[in-house]
Amino acid sequence: MTPRWLLNRLRCMSVAEVAHRAGRALARPRLHPLAPHADGVVFARSGVPDLDAAERAALLLEAASIDAGRVPLFARHTVTLASPPDWNAALDRADIKYTWELNRHLHLVRLAQAWALTGAERWRASLNAQLRSWLAQCPPTTGPNWTSGLELGIRLINWSLIWQLLHGQVDAAVQAPWLASIRAHCTMIAARLSRHSSANNHLIGELAGLYVAACTWPCWPESRAWRAQAQRELEEQMQVQFHADGVHREQAFAYHVFCCDFLWLAGLLGQASGAPFSSAYWMRLQRARDFTRAAAQVGANVGDADDGSVWRLQSGHGRAGEPWLQHLFPGPPPPVVPAQPAWAWPDAGYYLFGTPGRVQGMVDCGPLGYLGIAAHGHADALSLTLHIDNLPVLVDSGTYAYWREARWRDYFRGTSAHNTVRVDGLDQSVGGGRFLWLRKARTRVDVAPSSATDFFVAASHDGYLRLHDPVRHQRSIRFADNALVVHDHILGRRVHRSEIFWHFAPDLEVQLAGQGVLVRTARYTLALEASCGTLELVRGADHPPLGWYATAYDLKTPCTVLRIVNESSDVRVECRITISFFDK
């Protein structure tokens, strides 16, 4: 935390938020031991859900690897643990997320699943040993695993899954300290809920963890109040944090899914416990899940992503974990909500064009992000992506990592990492820290599309009106008959340097061809022609970064970027993308 960051953060706070944070810093939650007056609740059915043989085998193989000390982290990382693990160790000195990810205890759920699948005592013994060591090493309020309310919430959720999978059958030596820690988790969360400009996905995760814990372990005088507050505020946040069309307001698709997972689990638990959430809650949540499925068709990668999971009930290559959730929290089915249109989300500013499975893409006309800091938004106004034959062609570069060198964080969330226009080497929005934007570009849609297959949208943003000589970027996009025409107009009074970026998927070979580029694959040829400008292909440049694609959290690979440069006070560039398929 630097003085400059602190000043920028204060600039994004209201007087009420400053007072709130000052008061919270002075007050400490009162943690005093109190024996439970009841045991935990087991909602789970007996046995296991119906799984195919391959999924069962994959889950048990992963459990064996975890039992041997090899624990998966994020999407593509693995850590080897000692026995017992050092739960407070800095697994990566530059990034606390590695330590937090391990301590979410997603891997312990896999051991509980293995016990449920086989009844073999080795799995429960391994799980209990790890729980005992965690409780001994991580007493309340001590160490890195008590510094984030979101992490407490996720850990409570996974502990509840473990409880359900074991049907409450934990060692007597574990149960008392575990229940004491659960109460401390709930007390800490309730006292330090994320508020004001931090009331984003963190608040949803904290409330969901508190709700799940209060339902699973209604063991203390505060439990009923915790449950009521969490359910009430989850209902509120469902309406506040999601647009009416179902898209989360952080404008970060990974966090959209993250929030949906919290809210879906809470909703299922409400059904199972006989205290269901409202029909308005389920309607907004179902729209959100519809958007998730539609965006997945084009591999949409908008905004921040950290590969974080609320749970990991499916195997690494298996189907979704919902059969397990429905088995662990059985209840009446949620209300049926009519399906929404699958190509336009005007409240959030996203539009799909093309035909699924053939040529399809997405245009981003949405705002930067949510609340005063827009923590997980990217400076990507008027960018677009393109898929052909269900494979990525024009891509969003992704996130890479949060805590590596600042230049990487700045690059991946900056304008030059997206398929849009940058002016005078500046991002459309003004950053003030790794999770902080001081000035946010606002987008306006002038002509909205009426069809995904005969598609036309015209929009602009005000991100460069902040310049001494204000500049407005206007973009129109037309798609029809496998041709995409993008027209950019960059208008100021004086000469400015404008750059149009087109990022191609890492595995594609891109060649300059006259005033454009050519991409050839076994299935199609793509030709991109620019009406004017100096063309340059860049791949894997470091200083400054350009031409990189994040394959997963903390992993990146080079990709080819076409940069089109013009210098004028009035720039008009037409990029025509034509796709020709070969006969089978």
C-alpha positions in Angstrom: 0.0 0.0 0.0 1.7 3.2 -1.2 0.7 6.8 -0.3 -0.4 7.4 -3.9 -2.6 4.3 -3.9 -4.1 5.4 -0.6 -4.9 8.9 -1.9 -6.5 7.4 -5.0 -8.5 5.0 -2.9 -9.8 7.9 -0.8 -10.8 9.8 -3.9 -13.2 7.0 -4.7 -14.8 7.0 -1.3 -17.7 9.0 0.0 -17.5 10.7 3.4 -19.8 8.0 4.8 -17.5 5.2 3.6 -14.4 6.9 5.1 -16.3 7.1 8.5 -17.4 3.5 8.1 -13.9 2.2 7.5 -12.4 4.3 10.3 -15.0 3.0 12.8 -14.5 -0.6 11.7 -10.7 -0.3 12.0 -11.2 0.8 15.6 -13.7 -1.8 16.5 -12.8 -5.5 16.9 -15.3 -8.4 16.7 -15.8 -9.9 20.2 -14.9 -13.6 20.0 -15.7 -15.5 23.1 -16.1 -19.3 23.4 -19.6 -20.6 23.5 -20.5 -24.2 23.4 -23.1 -25.2 20.7 -26.6 -25.9 21.9 -27.3 -28.2 19.0 -25.6 -30.3 16.4 -25.3 -29.5 12.7 -28.0 -30.3 10.2 -27.6 -33.0 7.5 -29.7 -32.2 4.4 -27.9 -34.7 2.1 -29.6 -37.9 0.8 -27.9 -41.2 1.5 -25.6 -42.6 -1.1 -24.2 -40.6 -4.0 -25.7 -39.0 -7.1 -25.9 -41.1 -10.3 -22.4 -40.8 -11.9 -20.9 -42.6 -14.8 -18.0 -44.9 -14.3 -15.5 -42.5 -15.9 -16.5 -39.6 -13.5 -16.3 -41.9 -10.5 -12.8 -43.1 -11.5 -11.6 -39.5 -12.2 -12.8 -38.3 -8.8 -11.1 -41.1 -6.9 -7.9 -40.6 -8.9 -7.9 -36.9 -7.9 -8.6 -37.8 -4.3 -5.6 -40.2 -4.3 -3.4 -37.5 -5.7 -4.6 -35.1 -2.9 -4.0 -37.7 -0.3 -0.5 -38.0 -1.6 0.0 -34.3 -1.1 -0.5 -33.0 -4.6 -3.3 -30.3 -4.5 -4.7 -28.5 -7.6 -4.8 -24.7 -7.4 -6.8 -22.5 -9.7 -7.2 -24.1 -13.2 -3.7 -25.3 -14.1 -1.4 -25.2 -11.0 -0.5 -27.8 -8.5 1.2 -27.5 -5.1 2.9 -30.3 -3.2 2.1 -30.2 0.5 4.0 -31.5 3.5 2.2 -33.7 6.1 0.8 -31.9 7.9 0.6 -28.9 5.6 1.9 -25.5 6.5 -1.4 -23.7 6.0 0.0 -20.2 6.6 2.9 -20.6 4.2 3.4 -18.1 1.5 3.1 -20.4 -1.5 4.0 -17.5 -3.8 5.7 -14.5 -2.2 4.2 -12.2 -4.7 0.6 -13.4 -4.7 -1.4 -14.1 -1.5 -4.1 -15.7 -3.7 -2.1 -19.0 -3.8 -2.3 -19.3 0.0 -6.0 -18.3 0.0 -6.9 -20.7 -2.7 -5.4 -23.7 -0.8 -7.2 -22.6 2.4 -10.6 -22.5 0.7 -10.5 -26.3 1.2 -11.9 -27.3 -2.1 -9.5 -30.2 -2.1 -10.8 -31.5 1.2 -14.3 -31.8 -0.4 -12.8 -34.2 -2.9 -11.6 -36.4 0.0 -15.1 -36.3 1.4 -16.5 -37.3 -2.0 -14.2 -40.2 -2.1 -15.4 -41.4 1.3 -19.0 -41.0 0.1 -18.3 -43.0 -3.1 -16.4 -45.9 -1.4 -17.0 -45.8 2.3 -13.2 -46.4 2.7 -12.0 -45.1 6.0 -8.6 -43.9 4.5 -10.4 -40.9 2.9 -12.1 -39.7 6.0 -8.9 -40.2 8.1 -6.9 -38.1 5.6 -9.6 -35.4 5.7 -9.8 -35.3 9.5 -6.0 -35.1 9.8 -5.9 -32.1 7.5 -8.8 -30.4 9.4 -7.1 -31.0 12.7 -3.8 -29.5 11.5 -5.7 -26.5 10.0 -7.6 -25.8 13.2 -4.4 -26.0 15.3 -2.4 -23.7 13.0 -5.1 -21.1 12.2 -6.8 -20.0 15.4 -9.4 -17.2 15.0 -8.1 -13.8 13.7 -4.5 -15.1 13.4 -2.6 -15.3 10.1 -3.4 -14.7 6.5 -6.4 -17.0 6.4 -8.4 -14.6 8.5 -7.7 -11.4 6.6 -10.5 -11.7 3.9 -14.2 -12.1 4.6 -14.7 -13.6 1.1 -12.2 -16.3 1.9 -14.0 -17.1 5.2 -17.3 -17.4 3.3 -15.9 -19.8 0.7 -14.3 -21.9 3.4 -17.6 -22.1 5.3 -19.3 -23.3 2.1 -16.8 -26.0 1.5 -16.9 -27.1 5.2 -20.7 -27.4 4.8 -20.2 -29.6 1.7 -17.8 -31.7 3.7 -20.4 -32.0 6.6 -23.1 -33.1 4.2 -20.8 -35.6 2.4 -19.8 -37.1 5.7 -23.3 -37.0 7.1 -21.9 -35.2 10.1 -19.6 -38.1 10.9 -16.4 -36.3 11.9 -13.9 -37.3 14.6 -14.8 -36.3 18.1 -11.3 -34.7 18.4 -12.2 -32.5 15.4 -15.8 -31.6 16.1 -15.5 -29.2 19.0 -12.6 -27.0 17.7 -14.2 -27.1 14.2 -17.6 -25.8 15.6 -15.7 -23.1 17.5 -13.9 -22.0 14.4 -17.2 -22.0 12.4 -18.7 -19.7 15.0 -15.7 -17.4 14.8 -15.9 -17.4 11.0 -19.6 -16.3 11.2 -18.9 -13.7 13.8 -16.1 -12.2 11.8 -18.1 -12.1 8.5 -21.2 -10.6 10.2 -19.0 -7.8 11.8 -17.0 -7.0 8.7 -19.3 -7.3 5.7 -18.0 -5.5 2.6 -19.8 -2.2 2.2 -19.9 0.9 0.1 -17.4 0.8 -2.9 -16.3 -2.8 -1.9 -19.8 -4.2 -1.9 -19.3 -6.3 -5.0 -18.8 -10.0 -5.4 -17.1 -10.0 -2.0 -20.3 -9.1 -0.3 -22.3 -11.8 -2.1 -19.6 -14.4 -1.2 -19.6 -13.3 2.5 -23.4 -13.4 2.7 -23.6 -16.8 1.0 -21.0 -18.2 3.4 -22.8 -16.8 6.4 -26.2 -18.1 5.2 -24.9 -21.6 4.4 -23.1 -21.9 7.8 -26.2 -20.6 9.7 -28.4 -23.1 7.9 -25.9 -26.0 8.4 -25.0 -25.2 12.0 -27.9 -23.4 13.8 -26.0 -24.0 17.0 -25.7 -20.6 18.7 -28.0 -17.8 19.8 -26.8 -15.7 16.9 -27.5 -18.3 14.2 -31.1 -17.3 13.5 -30.2 -13.6 13.2 -27.2 -14.5 10.9 -29.5 -16.6 8.7 -32.2 -14.0 8.4 -29.8 -11.1 7.7 -27.9 -13.1 5.1 -31.0 -14.2 3.3 -32.5 -10.7 3.3 -29.3 -9.2 2.0 -28.8 -11.9 -0.7 -32.2 -11.1 -2.0 -31.2 -7.4 -2.1 -27.9 -8.0 -3.8 -29.5 -10.2 -6.4 -31.4 -7.2 -7.6 -28.7 -4.6 -6.9 -25.6 -6.3 -8.4 -27.3 -7.8 -11.5 -28.8 -5.8 -14.4 -32.4 -6.6 -15.1 -31.2 -8.6 -18.2 -29.3 -10.9 -15.8 -25.7 -9.7 -16.3 -23.5 -8.9 -13.2 -22.6 -5.3 -13.0 -18.9 -5.8 -12.5 -18.7 -6.5 -16.3 -16.3 -9.3 -15.6 -17.7 -12.6 -16.8 -15.7 -14.9 -14.5 -17.0 -12.9 -11.5 -20.5 -13.2 -13.0 -20.2 -17.0 -12.8 -18.6 -16.7 -9.4 -21.6 -14.8 -8.0 -24.1 -17.1 -9.7 -22.5 -20.1 -8.0 -22.9 -18.5 -4.5 -26.4 -17.5 -5.2 -27.4 -20.8 -6.7 -26.1 -22.8 -3.7 -27.9 -20.4 -1.3 -31.1 -20.8 -3.3 -30.9 -24.6 -3.3 -30.3 -24.5 0.5 -33.3 -22.3 0.9 -35.4 -24.8 -1.0 -34.0 -27.7 1.1 -34.5 -26.0 4.4 -38.1 -24.9 3.8 -37.4 -21.2 3.6 -37.2 -20.5 -0.1 -35.9 -17.3 -1.7 -38.4 -15.2 -3.6 -39.6 -15.7 -7.2 -37.8 -12.4 -8.1 -34.6 -13.8 -6.8 -35.0 -16.9 -8.9 -36.0 -15.0 -12.0 -32.9 -12.7 -11.9 -30.7 -15.7 -11.2 -32.1 -17.8 -14.0 -31.5 -14.9 -16.4 -27.9 -14.7 -15.2 -27.4 -18.4 -15.8 -28.9 -18.0 -19.3 -26.4 -15.3 -20.0 -23.6 -17.6 -18.8 -24.5 -20.3 -21.3 -24.8 -17.8 -24.2 -21.5 -16.1 -23.5 -19.8 -19.5 -23.3 -20.7 -20.0 -27.0 -18.1 -17.4 -27.9 -15.6 -18.1 -25.1 -16.3 -14.6 -23.8 -13.5 -13.5 -21.6 -14.5 -9.9 -20.6 -13.0 -8.3 -17.5 -11.0 -9.9 -14.7 -10.8 -13.6 -14.2 -8.8 -15.4 -11.5 -9.9 -19.1 -12.0 -11.5 -18.9 -8.5 -14.2 -21.4 -7.6 -16.8 -21.5 -4.9 -16.6 -25.3 -5.0 -15.1 -28.1 -7.2 -17.5 -31.0 -7.0 -16.8 -32.3 -10.6 -13.6 -33.9 -11.7 -11.1 -31.8 -13.7 -12.6 -33.0 -17.0 -16.1 -33.9 -15.8 -19.5 -32.4 -16.0 -20.8 -29.6 -13.8 -21.2 -30.3 -10.1 -24.9 -29.7 -9.9 -25.9 -33.4 -9.5 -23.8 -33.3 -6.3 -25.4 -30.1 -5.1 -28.9 -31.4 -5.7 -28.0 -34.6 -3.9 -26.5 -32.7 -0.9 -29.3 -30.1 -0.7 -32.4 -31.8 -1.9 -35.7 -29.8 -2.0 -38.5 -28.7 -4.3 -37.2 -27.6 -7.7 -36.7 -23.9 -8.1 -39.5 -21.9 -9.9 -39.5 -22.3 -13.6 -38.5 -19.0 -15.4 -39.1 -18.5 -19.1 -36.0 -18.4 -21.2 -34.7 -15.0 -22.3 -33.4 -14.0 -25.8 -30.0 -15.5 -26.2 -28.2 -12.8 -28.1 -28.9 -9.3 -26.7 -28.4 -7.9 -23.2 -28.9 -4.2 -23.7 -28.8 -3.3 -20.0 -25.3 -4.6 -19.7 -24.3 -3.6 -23.3 -23.5 -7.0 -24.8 -24.6 -8.2 -28.2 -24.0 -11.5 -29.9 -23.8 -11.7 -33.7 -23.7 -14.6 -36.1 -24.8 -18.2 -36.0 -23.9 -20.6 -33.1 -21.3 -23.2 -34.2 -20.4 -21.4 -37.5 -19.4 -17.7 -37.2 -20.3 -16.0 -34.0 -19.0 -13.1 -31.9 -19.7 -10.6 -29.2 -19.6 -6.8 -29.1 -19.0 -5.0 -25.8 -20.9 -1.7 -25.5 -21.2 -1.9 -21.7 -19.9 0.3 -18.9 -16.4 -0.2 -17.3 -17.5 -1.8 -14.1 -19.3 -1.6 -10.8 -19.3 1.0 -8.0 -16.7 3.7 -7.4 -13.6 1.6 -8.0 -14.9 -0.7 -10.8 -12.3 -3.2 -9.4 -12.6 -6.0 -12.0 -13.5 -4.0 -15.2 -11.2 -3.6 -18.1 -10.7 -0.6 -20.4 -12.4 -2.4 -23.3 -15.2 -0.2 -24.6 -16.4 -1.1 -28.0 -14.2 -4.2 -28.3 -15.4 -7.4 -30.0 -14.5 -11.0 -30.2 -15.0 -13.6 -32.9 -15.3 -17.4 -33.0 -15.4 -19.6 -36.1 -16.4 -23.3 -35.9 -16.6 -22.9 -32.1 -12.9 -22.0 -31.9 -11.5 -18.5 -31.0 -10.2 -16.3 -33.7 -10.3 -12.7 -32.4 -9.8 -12.8 -28.7 -9.9 -10.8 -25.5 -6.5 -11.1 -23.9 -7.8 -12.1 -20.5 -6.3 -11.2 -17.1 -3.0 -13.1 -16.5 -2.3 -12.2 -12.8 -3.2 -9.6 -10.2 0.1 -9.3 -8.3 2.9 -9.7 -10.8 4.8 -6.6 -12.0 2.5 -3.7 -12.4 3.2 -3.4 -16.1 1.5 -6.8 -16.7 -1.6 -5.9 -14.6 -1.8 -2.6 -16.4 -1.4 -4.2 -19.8 -3.9 -7.0 -19.5 -6.7 -4.7 -18.2 -5.7 -1.8 -20.5 -7.1 -0.8 -23.9 -4.2 -2.2 -26.0 -5.0 -5.8 -24.8 -8.5 -5.5 -26.5 -9.9 -5.4 -30.0 -10.7 -1.7 -29.9 -9.0 1.7 -30.4 -6.4 3.5 -28.2 -5.6 7.2 -28.6 -2.2 8.8 -27.8 -1.0 5.7 -26.1 -3.5 6.2 -23.3 -6.2 3.8 -21.9 -9.8 4.8 -22.4 -10.2 4.9 -18.6 -7.7 6.2 -16.0 -6.3 3.7 -13.6 -5.3 4.4 -10.0 -4.2 1.0 -8.7 -4.5 -2.7 -9.5 -8.2 -2.8 -8.6 -9.1 0.8 -9.0 -10.2 3.1 -11.8 -10.3 6.9 -11.2 -12.1 7.9 -14.4 -14.4 5.6 -16.3 -15.2 5.7 -19.9 -18.9 5.8 -20.6 -20.4 4.1 -23.6 -23.5 5.2 -25.6 -25.3 3.0 -28.0 -26.7 5.1 -30.8 -28.2 2.3 -33.0 -29.0 -1.1 -31.3 -29.0 -4.3 -33.4 -32.3 -5.9 -34.2 -31.0 -9.3 -35.2 -28.0 -11.5 -34.5 -27.7 -12.7 -38.2 -28.3 -9.3 -39.9 -26.5 -7.3 -37.3 -25.7 -3.6 -37.1 -24.7 -1.6 -34.0 -23.3 1.9 -33.7 -21.9 3.3 -30.5 -19.4 5.7 -29.0 -17.6 6.4 -25.7 -16.3 9.5 -23.9 -13.1 8.1 -22.6 -10.9 10.5 -24.6 -13.0 13.6 -24.1 -10.7 14.1 -21.0 -7.8 15.0 -23.2 -6.7 18.7 -23.6 -8.0 18.4 -27.1 -11.0 16.1 -26.6 -11.4 13.1 -28.9 -14.5 11.0 -29.4 -14.3 7.4 -30.7 -17.3 6.2 -32.6 -17.6 2.6 -33.9 -20.1 0.8 -36.0 -20.1 -2.9 -36.6 -22.1 -4.8 -39.3 -22.3 -8.5 -39.7 -24.0 -10.3 -42.6 -23.2 -13.3 -44.9 -20.0 -14.2 -43.1 -18.6 -10.7 -43.5 -17.8 -8.3 -40.6 -17.3 -4.6 -41.3 -16.0 -2.4 -38.5 -15.9 1.3 -39.1 -14.0 3.5 -36.6 -14.1 7.3 -36.5 -11.6 9.1 -34.2 -12.3 12.8 -34.2 -10.5 15.7 -32.6 -9.4 19.2 -33.5 -5.6 18.5 -33.6 -3.5 15.6 -34.8 -3.7 12.5 -32.5 -2.1 9.0 -32.8 -4.7 6.3 -33.0 -4.1 2.6 -32.8 -6.6 -0.1 -33.7 -5.8 -3.6 -32.3 -6.9 -7.0 -33.5 -5.8 -9.9 -31.3 -5.7 -13.3 -32.9 -5.9 -16.6 -31.0 -2.4 -17.9 -30.1 -2.4 -20.9 -32.3 -3.3 -19.0 -35.5 -0.7 -18.1 -38.1 -1.3 -14.5 -39.3 0.4 -13.1 -42.3 0.6 -9.5 -43.7 -1.0 -9.3 -47.1 -1.0 -5.9 -48.7 -3.2 -3.5 -46.6 -4.4 -6.4 -44.4 -3.7 -9.8 -43.0 -4.6 -13.4 -44.0 -5.3 -16.4 -41.8 -5.6 -19.8 -43.3 -6.8 -23.0 -41.5 -7.9 -26.4 -42.6 -11.5 -25.2 -42.6 -11.5 -21.5 -43.7 -9.6 -18.5 -44.8 -10.0 -15.2 -43.0 -9.0 -11.9 -44.7 -8.9 -8.6 -42.9 -8.4 -5.5 -45.0 -7.9 -2.0 -43.5 -8.9 1.1 -45.6 -5.9 3.1 -44.3 -3.1 3.3 -41.8 0.3 1.7 -41.2 0.0 -2.0 -40.4 2.3 -4.0 -38.0 2.2 -7.5 -36.6 3.4 -7.8 -33.0 3.8 -11.0 -31.0 5.0 -11.4 -27.5 6.6 -8.0 -27.0 7.7 -7.2 -23.4 8.6 -3.5 -23.3 5.9 -2.3 -23.5 3.8 -5.5 -23.3 1.8 -6.3 -26.5 0.7 -9.5 -28.0 -0.1 -11.8 -25.1 -3.0 -14.0 -24.2 -3.8 -15.3 -20.7 -4.5 -19.1 -20.9 -5.3 -19.3 -17.2 -4.5 -17.4 -14.0 -0.8 -16.6 -13.8 -0.2 -18.2 -17.2 0.3 -16.3 -20.4 1.4 -17.2 -24.0 2.3 -15.0 -27.0 -0.4 -14.2 -29.5 -0.3 -12.2 -32.8 -1.7 -8.7 -32.7 -2.4 -6.6 -35.8 -1.8 -2.9 -34.9 -3.2 -0.3 -37.4 -1.7 3.2 -36.7 -3.0 6.5 -38.1 -2.1 10.1 -37.2 -4.6 12.8 -38.0 -7.3 15.0 -36.4 -10.0 13.1 -38.3 -9.4 9.4 -38.7 -11.9 7.1 -40.5 -10.8 3.5 -40.8 -12.9 0.6 -42.2 -11.8 -2.9 -41.4 -13.5 -5.6 -43.5 -13.2 -9.2 -42.3 -14.3 -11.8 -44.8 -14.5 -15.5 -44.0 -14.4 -18.1 -46.8 -15.1 -21.8 -45.9 -13.6 -24.7 -47.8 -15.8 -27.4 -49.2 -15.8 -30.6 -47.2 
